[in-house]
Amino acid sequence: MTEFLIFLALCAVFSLLFWRFLKIPNTEQRQKAQAAKEYKELYTRVAAEDAAKQQGFGRKMEAQPVQKFVPAAGQFPLSDYDGVAPDSPFGEDVVSPKSRTIPVTFLGTWIDSNGRNAVIFEPNRYQYMDVVGMQPVVAVRHISETEIAVVSQQAEGGKWLYCLQYYGLLDGGSTLTDLENMDMKWVRA
């Protein structure tokens, strides 16, 4: 009887160890968790910066001359805006953003594993999976060497809307991913 109890105890210990082994996250799960954490931190930081700018914190507010909105090359013409400069989408200055150019490391055509859906980056415009066609880039925020946020324009219902997408390069730049949905991945065509 004692041998049977020892055997049951050993089985219980081994099953507990095996269960703990199965709970250890793999590399992909750790990468997803890290990317989600970084995205959340970035989102929180940008939201705090935007709130501070709206309240005038952080620096002395100076009266700045109103700039006339002039669309950049590849953007929709001013007549499409009814002559009025659009609001700042996602906190980006569309009149004079820090950058309107997609980094060279992202340029080209990226296709998914099925070979049907593609993301195409050109220097001042891009296309997201044939959804709307080529969209002019309003602003590009360079998050890091391998991560960008792209604000683009698209027409819907006779109005110009803005679209914000976060992209990252994985596997040494050979894989493109949507940082908001890490399951969406494309490889260079």
Summary of the structure (lengths in Angstrom):
residues: 189
radius of gyration: 23.9
end to end distance: 66.4
largest distance: 91.0
contacts: 444
relative contact order: 0.12
helix: 34%
strand: 30%
